[in-house]
């Protein structure tokens, strides 16, 4: 079967493309822009990727290699309901679906039990930790995770595996397409306001997700938030469990995610979770999750306020150990999210020594919504945070300021929510310059 993935450079679609290829399907795809991840996919056996999602490109491809199944990301339809690829596949009677239908097809065909990690924050790191721990225990596993990892590919299919670990995204209600063997909830707050207009509607989606799952792993605080009556299928974790602090990883957020994974895996294979905590202390981390780009320069994908607070907490721990100043460069993920959450940003940057605020990374935006500038956003945070903040753009001025901070020994944290063309990519492009100058 030939499968064409639209938006193949995305963190949800790309890993699924890798899985499909390894499972024996012929894979190709397209994206609107090139990125480091597109090059990653090409290097991992998927060279047939078109940049530019046009009628002409997909027509040539279909004529050369008949497309049996067209899989597209939520962003494709949301950004343009009249997307030329969607129109073409409909006109040519090509089967089309979002990623979830294909993944469910693979799960059923290969008879895999789904371990689904969901949550507002922490699901990428938690999924990566789950993969790391099971691989460390030599448990055969297939998986999909939304970030690069050093101990495997972002998506992988193992022929003799009985388990499939998935980062299950609540955006566009994607995770409700699955009926997991085990649901692992990393943490719940509130996000994706354009999909869930109220906190109650967001919470209800998680209630529904849990009801579709055979076994559930959840923190007591999240259970209280959802007001669910539990039964024997629930494992409820104590937010103040003393074992959390024993895990040798920086930051409370990482320790909590690791302990959640230890308890989940203990239920799967019968090992003592406290013994598994020793293994988790060796977890090497995830790309874009407090990833060190060069000396003293870190990049983190944090884009919800809870994750930003957690990332700053870890960075502050690193800075304190080095007795250095903490500098943050902040690129919000989407203008639409900032319209809903700017009030939640009021005091989260008060503990940093310097804040550079760059324009928001735009994706799936409402064209009728005013794009808030960095200066407009800075004006709505606390006076204490404002006194340390300045707006910036990707130019030599910002680059030189970062170089100066690094030369001074400061700890610099980039909070970058985007992919291609983001703050993270810009920093990596300037990495050699920064490295030579420090």
N, C-alpha and C positions, 0 to 999 in steps of 0.2 A: 504494500500500500504506500502511495506517495502522499506525504503530508506537507502542506505549505503553512508556515507560521508567519502571521502578520504581526509586526511589532516584536520581532524576534530578539531585539536588543534589550527588551524589558526583563526585569528580574523574576517575573513570573513565567513568561513565555520562553525565555532562553533556556533555563534548566529543563523545561519540559521537552524542548527540541532535542537536547542532548539525550534525555531518557528515551525518547522515541527512536532516535538513531541507534542507540545501544540495544534497544529491544527488537531491532530488526527492520524498522521501517525506513523508507527513503525520505530524507528530510531536506527542505529548502525553506527560504523565507525572505522577508523584506522588512525594511524599517525606513522611517522618514529621514533619519540622520545616522551618520557613522558614529561609532563610539569605541572606547577601549574594549567593551564587552563584545561588540561585533567581531573585533579582531580576535578575541579570546575564542569565540565560537568557531571562527575559521581555522584557527590553530588546532582546534579539537575535533576536526573532521567534518565541519559543515561549511564548505567553501561557497556553496551556491546561495549567496545572500545578495539581494538587490537593495541599493540605497536609492530611495525615491519611489513612493508608492503611487504609481500611475497606472492608468488603464493599459498603456503601451507595454510597460514592463511585465505585468501579469499576463497579458495576452501572449507575448512572446514566450514566456515561461510555460504557460499551459499548452501552447502549440508544440513546444519542444518536449516537454515532460508532463504528461497528463496529470492534473491535480485530482486526487481522490477525496481529500479532506482538507478544507481551509479552516485553520484555527487562528483566532484573533484575540487580542487583548481587549479588556474593557475600554481602554483609552481610545482605540480605533473608532468605535461607534460613538463614544461620548463626544469626542472632539469633532467628528463629522459624520452625522447620520447618513449622508450621501457620499460616503467615502468611495472613491472609484473602484477599489478592490471589491468592496461589498456588492456594489452594483454589478460588477462583472461576474462574480461567482453566482449571484442570483440569476442573472440572465443566461448563464451557461449550465444551470442545474448542478452546480458543484456543492456537495455537502459542506455546510459551514456550522461552526459552533465556537463557543468560548472554550478556554483551556480545560475547564472542569469536566466537560463531557468526554474529552479524549482521555484524561487521566483516569476517570472512572472506568472507561473501556479497558485501559491497560490493567488497572487493579483487578477487574473482574476476569479478564482473559488470563492473567498470570497468577490469579488466586492469592493476592497479597492482602495482609491485614494492615489497615491504615492507622498510623500514629500521627494525629493531626495536632500541630502546635498552633494555637490561636491566641490573640490578645491585642490590645491597643499598642502595647510597647513590649519589647523584649522577645518577640517571637522569632526573629532572625537569629539572634544569639542563642536562644534556647534550643531552636532546631539544630543549629550547628553543634551545640554541646551534646545534644541527644545523638547525633551522628558520630561525634568524636568518641563518646563513651561506648556506644555499641560496637564501633570499629575496634576500639582498644580492647574490648572483651571478645574479639573475633566472632561477633555475631553477624552473619550474612545480612546485608541491608541494602535496599534501594532507597533513594531519597531525592528530594528537591528542596533547595534552600536559596533564599534570595540574596546571597552575597558570595563572593569568592572566599574559599577556604584553602588553607595550606595543606590539609590532609585529605584532599579529594577534589573532585569537580563540583560545580554548583548543582548539577543534576547527574544522577548515576543510576543505572539499572544493573542489578546483579542477578543473573539467571537462577541461582539456587536460593535466593532470599525468600523468606516468608513474610517479612515486614517491610513496610514502606513509610518512611518519615517525611512528612510534608509540612512546610510553612503555609498554614491555611489563612488566607487573607480575608478580612471581613469587608474590604472595599467592594462595592457593588453586590454585596451579599454573596460573594463567591463561595465562602466556606459552607454555606447552607446547601451546597450541591453534594455534600459528602455525608456519609454515615460511618464515622470512624470506629475502629475497634477501641481506640483510646484517644480521648480528647485531653490535651495538656494545655491549661490556660496560664499564660505567662503573666498576665496583669491586665486589668480593665480600667479605663478611665472614660474618654469620649473623643471620637475623631470622626472624620468623613461626614461633616455636617450636611453636605449636599445630598448624601444618601439617607442619612438618619437625621431628620430635622430636630429631634429631641433626644435628651439623654435616655429617656424611657424607651424610645424606639431602638436605640443602640443596644441598651441592655437586653431588650427582648430578643434581639438577633442572637445574642450569646445564650440566652435561655433556650431558644429553639435549637441552636447548635448542640448544646449539651444533651438535649432530649433525644437527638438523633444518634448519640454516641453510646457505645456499649459500656465503656468504663470512662470515668472522669477524674482528672487530677486538678485541684483548684485550691487557691489560698483562701483562708477563712475570710480575709478582708474582701475578696472578690465575691465570695459566696454571700456575705452580708449585703454587698451592693446589689446583687441580683435577687435576693430574697427567695431563694429556692428551697423547697422541702427536699431533703436528701434521702437516699436509700443506700443499700449496700454497694451500689455501683460507684459511689463517690469515695475518693480518698481526699481528705481535707487536710491541708498543710497549715501548721501553726506559723503565723508571721513572725513570732518571737522564738522559734525553735533555736536552742543554743548551738545546734549543729551547723547552722548557717555561718556563724562567725568563724567556725573552724576550717572552712574551705579557704585554701591559700590562693585567692585571687584578689586583685585590687577592686575596691568599690563594693558597697552593699548590693547594688543592682546585680552585678556579676555573681556574687555569692548566692543571692536568692535564686537566680536562674539556674545556677549549677545544682543547688540543693533540690529544686523542683525536678530536675532531670534525674538526679540520683534516686529519688523516691519513685519516679515513674519506672525507671529501669529495674529497680528492685522488685516492682510488681510483675515485670515481664519475665525476669530470669531467676528471681528468688534469692538474690544476694543482699547482704546487709547494706543499706544505703550509706551508713557512716563509713564503711570500707570503700565504697565507690567514690566518696568525697575526696579521698586521697588521689585517685586517678584524675578527678576533675581539676585538682589543683595544678595539673600539668597542661590544661587546655591552652592552646597557642593563640586563641583569639580568632577574629573574623575580619575580613576586609571591610574597611569603612566603619568599624566599631572600635574606636580608640586605637586605630592603626597608626603606627609610627611611620611617617613618610621619610623623615630624615631626623637627625638629632634634634630633640626638643620640639619637633613639629608633628602633631597628631591630627588625624581626620576621623570624624564620627558622623554617622548618618542621623543622629538624633533630630527629630522634627516635631514631635509632640512635646508639650511643656514638661511632662513627667520624665521623658527620655532626656531632654535637655538638662533638667536638674540632676539626673543620674550621671550624665556625661561630665558635667561640671564637677560633680562630687569626686569622680574618679580622677579627673585632671587636677583638681585641687590637691588630692592625695599625692599625686606624682610631683606636683610643684612643691608641696611642703617637704617631701623627702629630699628634693634638690635644693630647698631653701631659695626658690626662685619665684618671680612674679608670674601670675597667670593671665595670659592674653587670649581673648576669644575673638574669632572672626565668624560672624553669623550670617548664613544664607538661608532664610526661611524657605521651606518647601511649600510652594504655591501661594499665590495671592489670595485665593478663595479661602484657604485655611486661616490666613492672618486676619481676614475680616471677622472671623468667628473667635479667634483666640488671642488677639492682641492684649486684651485685659488680663489674660492669664500670664502674660509676660511681665507684668508690672514690676515684680521685684526679683525675678529669677537670675538677673545678672549682677545683683548688688555685691556678690562676693568676688567678682573678678576685678583685676587691676586695670585692664584696658579692654574696650569692646569696639571692634570695627563691624559695622552693619552694612552688608552689601545688598543689592536688589534681590528680591525673591526669585526663586527658580520657578518658572511658569510651566504648568502642565495641566491639561484638562480644565482650562480656565473658562469662566463665563465672560464672553466678549462684552457684555453690558456692564460689567463690574469694574469700578475704578481701580486701577493698579496703584496700591499704596507704595509710596517711595520710602526709602530708608529714613529720611528726615521726618516724614509723617509718623512712621512707626516709633522712632526714638522718642518723639514728643509725647508718646502715650505711656512710657515706662516711668519708673519712680525717679524723682530728682537725683537720688544717690547714683542710680544706674546711668542717668543722662550725663552726669558730670564726668563719667568715664568713657562715654560713647561718642563715636563720630561716624558719619556715613562715608562709604568708600565704594569704589568701582574697581574692576580688574584692570589695573594699569601699573605703570612703573612706580608710581608713588606708593601704592599699597605694597608692591613687591619689595621696594627698598625699606619700607617700615618693618615688614616681616623679617627681612635680613638683619636689620638693626636689632630687633628683639631677640633673634636667635644668637647674634653675636654677644648680646648682653647676658645670655644664659637663661632668658625667660622661657617658660613653658607655653607654647602656642597651640591652641586647640581650634581647629576649623570645624564648625558645625555646618555640614553641607548636605542638603537633602536631595540634590539632583543627580543626574547622570551625565550624558553628553552636554558639554558646554557649561558645566557646573563649576563651583568654587573648587571642588575636589580635583576635577580634571585640570583646571587652571594651575593649581598648586603643583600637581605632578609634572605638568609641562615645564614649570619653572624650577623643578627640583634640582637639576644639574647646576643652575645658576646659584640657587640658595646654598647648595652643598659646597661649591667652590668658594663661596664668600664667607662661610662660617668656619 
